[in-house]
Amino acid sequence: MKDNTTTIIAAAQSISIRGDVAANTRTHLQMIERAAQHQAALICFPELSLTGYEMDLAEELAFTLGDERLNVFSQAAKEQGIIILIGAPARSATGLHIGSFLFYPDGKTDLYTKQFLHLGSEDVFFSAETAQRDVIVHLNEESIFCAICADLTHHEHAAKASASKSSVYFPSALISKNGYATDAAFLQSYASEFQLTVILSNYGAPSGGYDAAGRSAIWSADGTLLHEIDGAGEALLIATKENGSWSARTEN
């Protein structure tokens, strides 16, 4: 039976100010509202988007799932009717992690923590999630498998998305101009090998000393690049599945 459900997902290519949670929160809320205006039912922001990719500030700025600073995102999810994934340093019983905080319109919250770290840099400040708890967002007929940046460089992570019967692999990231070709090749290969739609949310400007490439993108389940934001800068990639097929566009 052909799926006639329309599903719209937004990948936020956002710009973060170093350590300025209040300013970054305002940017996030503006982009959430814009995504909702385009009927998106889910929006994902880049890695550590709420603080910037500022590893030296993570201990000071870290969030917990019940942090009052995050209440505005629960409220926005409810008011806009959209699932929100925010990147931020996360403190839990197992240590300090790179996290994706999830907020649902019904008030539910969740937290995915990065399973694989860049050695020699991220592992100095953060712990990898040894519990290996996968988080899957269910939206209409889609099962969306959460990933954060270096997760995507490990084949076994995408293989878990396939084994879980997920249909979408959705990494939030900070990918530099120098690293983009390598990481995009990983994502394209996962799309074709595992028949996954792959969507990337990347930074739109430098952060943490890395010159972000922008170029947030979507690959179809046969590995075809369907759409890519043209370079850096703030923008939304709006991906739409209609009549069983994905398409996408850039909204500035």
N, C-alpha and C positions, 0 to 999 in steps of 0.2 A: 504493500500500500504506500502510495506516495505521501510524504509529509508536506502538508499545506500550511503548517504553522510558520509564521514570520518571527524570526529571532534577530534582535539587533544588539550588538555588543560594541562598546567603545574602548579603544586603547588610547589612554591619555599620554601624549608626548609633552610632558610638563617641564617647567623650569623651576628649580628650587634655589632659595637664598640660603646660604650657609648658616645653619643653626637657628634660623628665624622661624620658629614653629607657627607663630601667629600669622606672619605674612604668607607662609606656605599654606596654612589652613585656608586663608582667604582665596588663594589661587585654586586650591583643590575644590572649594565650594563653587567657585565660578565655573570651573570646567564640568563639575557634576551637573550643575543646572543646564549648561549648554548641551551636555550629552542627553539629558532627559528631554530637552526640547526637540532632539532628533529621535526621540522614542527609544533610546537605548535602555535596555533592561539590566545592563551590567556595565560598569566602568572599572578598569584596572589602571593603576598608576605605577610608575617605575619603582625600582628598588630604592628603599630609604628615602622616598620622595618627600616625606613630611619634614625631614631634617636636612635633606641633601645627603649625598654620599660622603659624609664627614665622619669617618671612623673614630677619630680622636674625640669627638663630641658624644659618641653613643652612650657611654657610661652615664654622663651627666643628663642626657635628654631622654633616656630610655622610657618606654611606655609599658604598662601592663594592660591586659584586656579590659579591665574596669576603670582605666584612667579617665578622670573627668575631662581631660583635654580632648578626648575622643568623642564626647557626647554629641558634639555638633554633627558628626558623621552618622551616628545612629538617627538623629533627627532628620538629616538630609535624606537618608535612605527611605525613611518613612514618608516624608513630605513629597519627594520626587518619585517614589515608587521604583527605586533602582537599587541594585546590589552594588556595593562599593568595596573595592580592594585598595587599601592604602599601604604604602611602604614605610616602615619605621623600625628603629631598634626596639627589640622586645625583651623584657625581663621576665623570666619564669623560674620555676623551681630548679630547672636544669641549666640555668645560666643566662648569659646575655647573648641574644640571637639577632640575626637579620630576619625581620618578620614581615608578613603581609597580614594586616588586620582586615577582617571582613565584617561588613555591616549589611544586614538584610532589612527589607521594608517591614517585616513583621516583628522587628526588635531583636531577632537572633543575632549573635555575634560569634566569630570564630577567629582562629589565629593559625596561620601556616608559618612554620619557621624553616629557614633555608637548610637543606640537608648536606650540601657540599660547599666548602669555602675555598677561596683562592689562597693557596698556601704561601706563607711569607708576608702576607698583608692582612687579609681579613681574619685569619686565625690568630693574629696577635691581639685582636680586640674582641672577637666573638667566638662562641662555641658552635660547632655544627650540631644539628638536631640528631642525636644518636637514636632517639626513639623512632625516627623515620616515619613519622605520622603524615600520611598523605591527606590532602584536603581537596575534595571534589565539589564543585558548585553545580547544582542541578538547575537547569533553566530550560523550560519547555522540553524539547526532546534532546537537548544537549547535556552532556556531562563534561564539565570543564575542569581540567587537571591543573592545579596551581604549581608554578615553578618560580624560582628566583635566580636569575643570572647564572652563576657558575653551575647550578643544577643542570643546565642545558648542555654543559660540556661533558656530562656523564651519560653514556648511552643507556645505562641501566635505569636512569630516572625516566626517560621517555618510554622505555620498555614497560615500566610499571604503569604508565598512563595507558598503554595499549592493553596490558593484562587486566586492568580495571574496567575495560570496555568504555573508557572515556572517548569522546568524539573530538574534543578540542584540547590542545596543549597550549597553555597561556603563560609564558614567562614574563615577569617584570624584570627590568634590567637597567644597568648602566653599561653600555657597550661603546667603547671608544671608536674613533675613526680608524685607528690602526687595527683594532680587533674585529671590526664589523664583518669583513669578508669571511673570516674563519667561523664566527658564530652563526652567521646567516647560512653557511653551508651545513652546519650541524642541523639547524632547524629545517632546512629544505629536505635533508636526508631523512629526518624523523617523519616528516609529513608523508613522504613516499613509502618508506619502509613500513610504517605502522598504520597507514591510512588515517592519519590525524590531520584535522585542520589546525594549523599553527598560527597563533597571533602573538606578536611581540609589542610590548610597551617599553619604549626606551626614552632616556632623557633628551630634552630639546636644547640643552646648553651644557657647558662644562660644569663639573661638580667634583669636589674632592681631588682636584688636580688632574682629572681625566677629561679629555676633550671629546664629549659625547657626540656620536654620529647622527643622532636623530634616526630617521629612516625607519620608524615603526612600520610594521608590515604584517601581511597575512599571506600564508601559503595554503593552497588547497590540498586535499588529501591525496593528490597524486604528485605533489611536490611543485606544482606550478605557482609562481609568484603572482598573486592576484592583484595586489596593490601595495605600494610603498609610499610613505610620506616623503616628499622631495627634500631631503636634507634635514637640517636642524631647525630650531624654532618651535614655539608653542603651537600645538595643533591637536586635533582629535582625528583618529582613524575610526571611521564608522563602518563596521562590518555587518552586513545584512544577509541572513539566510532566508530565502523565499523560494517556495516550490522546490525545495530540496537542494538548492544551489546557493553558494556564497558569492557575494560581490562586496566591494568596499570603495570608499571615497575618503578624501581628506576634507575636513572642515576646519578652517582657520579661525 
